[in-house]
Amino acid sequence: MTNTPPAGWYPDENSSRERWWDGQSWSEHLRDVPGADPAAPTHPAAPSPQSAPTRRRPVWPWVLGGSVLVVVAVVVAAVVILTSVFSSLQQSSPGRSGGSGQQSTSGAPAGADGDGIIVGSGGADAVRVVTYVDYLCPFCGQFEATNAEQLSDWVASGDVVLEVHPISILDRASLDTRYSTRAANAAACVADSAPQSFEAFSALLFANQPAENTEGLSNADLVDLADEAGALDDSDVSDCIESEGFSDWVTEATDRALTGPLPGSDLEKVSGTPTVIVDGEQYTGSLTDAEEFADFVLPAGS
């Protein structure tokens, strides 16, 4: 219980007159200090400083609460704005996500499915053959030399859709020229600007595959192969190869392949090249036996 003085006349702190205290708050009624006024209510001694009511404007709880609410509202608005900006940046990044479900933060070649370059347009019943290859890998060269012709025939007939993932795991084996990355970049350049020439260009990269622990082909050599594949007609392939326009994408796609998981299969990640997956199942047979691979892709009677 507070020690509140009773209603009565008390000296006004801002004048020489007296002001009426109604027991709860000061009123606006003032009077001259009476000499002897029997009608005036007698008043006790002025309240002590601890208990005397003051006419200071109170700071009401809702004022304090309102200030807190304003601060909270500003913070929330800032968070919403920052979240919106971050989301917009993510959505406007040059990468695209394809049907395989992989996301690229650097621009992928036009028409790529995730990180895979698509060859062929077979229907829903077509077998999907997915390859992860390094153009410096000699085992990839063996697989290509053995199976390129029948793969091309299957794609042309619509029996197979080929999905090629050019990756770079052998840059260390090209005397600091980064041939694996440059060759994969060149393949992406062709796929982006001259997709009709990608299959032929990829085959030429393997037909002219340099040996490991050499400098490999120069960018000018790669441009010449693109020209041989018919990829330079009315396209920007040459500039793309020289400027390595897709090298960041190659690096990121390689990282995704090596860390996994690999979309569309139960295979955890790429542990070597070539990695060949047929309708979600890894092919582990011979790289130099075309018949064995054909039986795996299109079993007799299927």
NUDO-747788 format. One line per field, with one value per residue (C-alpha): x, y, z; residue in three letters. Coordinates in Angstrom, 1 decimal. Layout:
<sites>
u X:...
v Y:...
w Z:...
residuo ala:...
</sites>
This chain:
<sites>
u 0.0:1.4:1.4:-0.8:-1.9:-5.6:-7.4:-6.9:-5.2:-1.4:1.3:1.8:5.4:5.2:3.6:2.9:-0.7:-2.3:-3.5:-6.2:-5.1:-8.1:-6.4:-5.2:-4.0:-3.5:-6.4:-6.2:-7.9:-5.7:-6.4:-4.6:-3.3:-6.0:-5.4:-8.4:-11.0:-13.4:-14.9:-11.7:-10.8:-8.0:-4.9:-2.2:1.4:2.7:3.5:7.1:9.2:8.9:5.1:4.1:2.5:4.3:3.0:5.6:4.2:4.2:5.8:3.0:3.6:2.1:4.6:7.5:5.8:5.3:9.0:9.9:7.4:8.8:12.3:11.1:9.2:12.3:14.4:11.7:11.5:15.2:15.3:12.5:14.2:17.5:15.9:14.1:17.2:19.2:16.4:16.3:20.1:19.8:16.9:18.7:22.0:23.1:23.0:20.0:18.8:18.0:15.9:18.6:18.1:21.6:22.0:24.7:25.8:27.8:26.0:25.6:25.5:22.2:20.1:22.1:20.1:21.7:25.4:24.8:25.0:22.2:22.6:19.5:15.8:14.4:11.0:9.9:11.0:14.5:17.4:19.3:23.1:25.0:28.7:31.2:34.4:37.7:39.0:42.5:41.6:43.0:40.3:37.6:39.4:39.2:35.5:34.9:36.9:35.0:31.4:31.2:29.8:27.0:26.1:25.7:23.5:21.3:20.9:20.0:17.4:15.8:16.7:19.1:19.4:23.1:23.9:27.6:29.2:32.6:34.6:38.2:40.0:43.4:44.5:47.5:48.6:49.0:52.1:50.1:48.2:44.9:44.1:41.2:39.4:40.1:38.9:35.7:35.2:35.5:32.9:30.6:31.2:30.2:27.2:26.0:26.4:26.4:24.7:24.2:28.1:28.7:28.7:31.2:33.4:33.4:34.5:37.3:38.6:39.0:40.4:43.0:43.5:47.0:49.0:49.0:51.9:52.0:50.8:47.9:46.2:46.3:43.1:43.9:44.1:40.7:39.2:40.5:38.8:35.6:35.9:36.4:33.3:31.3:30.8:32.2:29.5:27.6:28.5:30.6:32.5:35.9:35.7:34.2:37.1:39.8:38.2:37.3:33.8:32.6:35.6:33.9:31.0:33.4:35.1:31.8:30.3:33.4:33.1:29.5:30.3:33.1:31.1:27.8:25.2:24.8:21.2:19.2:21.2:22.1:25.8:27.2:29.7:32.2:35.4:37.0:36.5:34.8:31.7:28.9:25.3:22.6:19.0:20.3:22.6:26.4:28.1:31.1:32.0:34.8:35.6:36.9:34.1:31.4:29.1:29.2:28.2:25.5:24.0:23.9:22.3:19.9:19.5:18.5:14.7:14.1
v 0.0:3.4:6.3:8.6:11.9:12.6:15.1:18.7:22.0:21.9:24.4:24.6:23.9:26.3:29.3:30.9:29.6:26.4:23.6:21.0:17.4:15.0:12.1:10.6:13.4:17.2:19.2:22.5:24.4:27.0:29.4:32.1:31.0:32.0:34.0:32.6:30.9:28.8:27.2:26.0:22.4:22.2:20.4:18.5:19.4:19.2:15.7:14.7:14.5:10.7:10.7:14.1:13.7:15.5:16.9:15.4:13.8:10.1:7.7:5.3:1.6:1.7:4.4:2.1:-0.9:1.1:1.9:-1.7:-2.7:-0.1:-1.6:-5.1:-4.1:-2.5:-5.6:-7.9:-5.7:-5.8:-9.6:-9.9:-7.6:-9.4:-12.8:-11.5:-10.1:-13.4:-15.4:-13.2:-13.6:-17.3:-17.4:-15.1:-17.1:-18.2:-21.9:-24.1:-27.3:-30.1:-33.3:-35.1:-32.8:-31.4:-27.6:-25.6:-22.3:-21.5:-21.5:-25.0:-25.6:-24.9:-28.1:-29.8:-32.0:-31.1:-31.6:-34.1:-33.2:-35.0:-36.8:-38.2:-37.8:-41.3:-41.8:-42.8:-46.4:-45.4:-46.8:-44.0:-44.5:-42.0:-41.7:-39.8:-39.3:-37.4:-36.7:-37.5:-40.8:-43.7:-46.1:-43.7:-43.8:-47.6:-47.6:-44.9:-46.8:-50.0:-48.7:-45.3:-46.8:-48.9:-46.1:-43.8:-46.3:-46.8:-43.1:-42.7:-45.4:-43.9:-47.0:-45.1:-41.5:-40.8:-38.4:-37.4:-35.8:-34.3:-34.0:-33.2:-35.5:-35.7:-32.1:-33.2:-35.4:-32.7:-30.8:-27.8:-27.1:-28.3:-30.3:-32.2:-29.0:-27.3:-30.3:-30.6:-26.9:-27.2:-30.0:-27.8:-24.9:-27.1:-28.5:-24.9:-23.3:-26.3:-29.2:-31.0:-31.3:-32.5:-36.2:-35.8:-33.4:-35.7:-38.6:-36.5:-35.6:-39.3:-40.1:-37.4:-38.1:-37.1:-39.3:-38.7:-36.6:-34.5:-31.0:-32.2:-30.2:-26.5:-24.4:-23.6:-27.4:-27.8:-25.1:-26.9:-30.1:-28.2:-26.9:-30.5:-31.5:-28.7:-26.7:-23.4:-22.5:-19.5:-20.1:-18.7:-21.9:-20.6:-17.6:-19.9:-22.4:-19.7:-17.9:-21.2:-19.9:-23.1:-23.9:-22.9:-25.2:-28.1:-27.6:-27.5:-30.4:-32.4:-31.6:-32.8:-36.0:-36.8:-36.0:-37.4:-38.7:-39.4:-38.6:-41.4:-44.2:-45.9:-45.1:-42.9:-41.0:-41.2:-43.0:-43.4:-42.9:-44.0:-44.5:-45.9:-46.2:-47.8:-47.1:-46.4:-49.5:-49.3:-51.2:-53.0:-55.2:-55.1:-51.7:-53.4:-56.0:-54.4:-57.5:-57.6:-54.0:-54.4:-57.3:-55.1:-52.1:-54.0:-57.6:-60.1:-60.4:-57.1
w 0.0:-1.0:1.5:-0.6:1.1:1.5:-0.7:0.1:-0.7:-0.9:-1.8:-5.6:-6.5:-9.5:-7.7:-4.3:-4.4:-3.4:-5.7:-5.0:-4.7:-5.1:-3.5:-6.8:-9.0:-9.1:-10.4:-12.2:-9.3:-7.7:-4.9:-3.0:0.4:2.7:5.9:7.7:5.6:7.7:4.6:3.3:4.2:6.7:5.3:6.9:6.6:3.1:2.1:2.4:-0.7:-0.7:-0.5:-2.1:-5.5:-8.3:-11.5:-13.7:-16.9:-16.3:-18.8:-19.4:-19.9:-23.4:-24.4:-23.4:-24.9:-28.1:-28.3:-27.9:-30.6:-33.0:-32.5:-33.0:-36.1:-37.6:-36.9:-38.4:-41.5:-42.0:-41.7:-44.2:-46.7:-46.4:-46.8:-49.9:-51.4:-50.7:-52.3:-55.3:-55.8:-55.6:-58.1:-60.5:-60.4:-63.9:-63.0:-63.9:-62.4:-64.8:-64.6:-62.7:-59.8:-59.6:-59.2:-60.9:-59.5:-62.7:-66.0:-67.5:-71.3:-73.0:-73.0:-70.2:-67.8:-64.5:-65.2:-68.1:-71.8:-73.6:-76.9:-78.5:-77.9:-77.4:-76.0:-72.5:-73.2:-74.3:-72.2:-70.5:-70.6:-68.4:-68.6:-66.4:-68.5:-68.4:-71.9:-70.7:-69.1:-71.2:-69.9:-71.1:-74.4:-74.4:-73.6:-76.3:-79.0:-78.2:-77.8:-79.6:-82.9:-81.3:-78.9:-81.8:-83.6:-80.5:-80.1:-83.8:-83.5:-80.4:-78.3:-76.1:-74.7:-73.9:-71.0:-71.0:-67.9:-68.8:-65.6:-64.8:-62.4:-64.3:-64.5:-62.4:-65.4:-68.0:-66.8:-65.3:-68.5:-67.0:-70.1:-68.5:-67.6:-70.9:-72.9:-70.8:-71.2:-75.0:-75.0:-73.0:-75.4:-78.4:-76.5:-75.7:-79.1:-81.6:-79.9:-83.1:-83.3:-79.7:-80.4:-83.2:-81.2:-78.2:-80.5:-81.9:-78.4:-77.8:-81.2:-80.6:-76.9:-75.7:-73.4:-69.7:-68.3:-71.5:-72.0:-74.1:-76.9:-76.8:-76.9:-80.6:-81.3:-79.6:-81.8:-84.8:-83.7:-83.1:-86.7:-87.9:-86.1:-87.8:-84.6:-85.7:-88.2:-87.0:-83.3:-80.5:-79.9:-80.7:-78.3:-75.6:-75.9:-75.8:-72.9:-71.1:-70.6:-68.9:-66.8:-63.6:-64.4:-65.2:-61.8:-59.9:-61.8:-61.1:-57.4:-57.4:-59.1:-56.7:-53.6:-54.8:-54.6:-58.3:-59.4:-60.9:-59.4:-56.1:-56.8:-54.0:-56.1:-58.9:-57.7:-61.2:-64.9:-66.9:-64.7:-66.7:-65.5:-67.4:-66.3:-62.8:-62.6:-62.8:-65.6:-64.2:-67.1:-69.6:-71.2:-74.3:-75.0:-77.1:-77.0:-73.2:-73.0:-75.6:-73.6:-70.5:-72.3:-74.5:-73.3:-75.9:-76.1:-74.3
residuo met:thr:asn:thr:pro:pro:ala:gly:trp:tyr:pro:asp:glu:asn:ser:ser:arg:glu:arg:trp:trp:asp:gly:gln:ser:trp:ser:glu:his:leu:arg:asp:val:pro:gly:ala:asp:pro:ala:ala:pro:thr:his:pro:ala:ala:pro:ser:pro:gln:ser:ala:pro:thr:arg:arg:arg:pro:val:trp:pro:trp:val:leu:gly:gly:ser:val:leu:val:val:val:ala:val:val:val:ala:ala:val:val:ile:leu:thr:ser:val:phe:ser:ser:leu:gln:gln:ser:ser:pro:gly:arg:ser:gly:gly:ser:gly:gln:gln:ser:thr:ser:gly:ala:pro:ala:gly:ala:asp:gly:asp:gly:ile:ile:val:gly:ser:gly:gly:ala:asp:ala:val:arg:val:val:thr:tyr:val:asp:tyr:leu:cys:pro:phe:cys:gly:gln:phe:glu:ala:thr:asn:ala:glu:gln:leu:ser:asp:trp:val:ala:ser:gly:asp:val:val:leu:glu:val:his:pro:ile:ser:ile:leu:asp:arg:ala:ser:leu:asp:thr:arg:tyr:ser:thr:arg:ala:ala:asn:ala:ala:ala:cys:val:ala:asp:ser:ala:pro:gln:ser:phe:glu:ala:phe:ser:ala:leu:leu:phe:ala:asn:gln:pro:ala:glu:asn:thr:glu:gly:leu:ser:asn:ala:asp:leu:val:asp:leu:ala:asp:glu:ala:gly:ala:leu:asp:asp:ser:asp:val:ser:asp:cys:ile:glu:ser:glu:gly:phe:ser:asp:trp:val:thr:glu:ala:thr:asp:arg:ala:leu:thr:gly:pro:leu:pro:gly:ser:asp:leu:glu:lys:val:ser:gly:thr:pro:thr:val:ile:val:asp:gly:glu:gln:tyr:thr:gly:ser:leu:thr:asp:ala:glu:glu:phe:ala:asp:phe:val:leu:pro:ala:gly:ser
</sites>
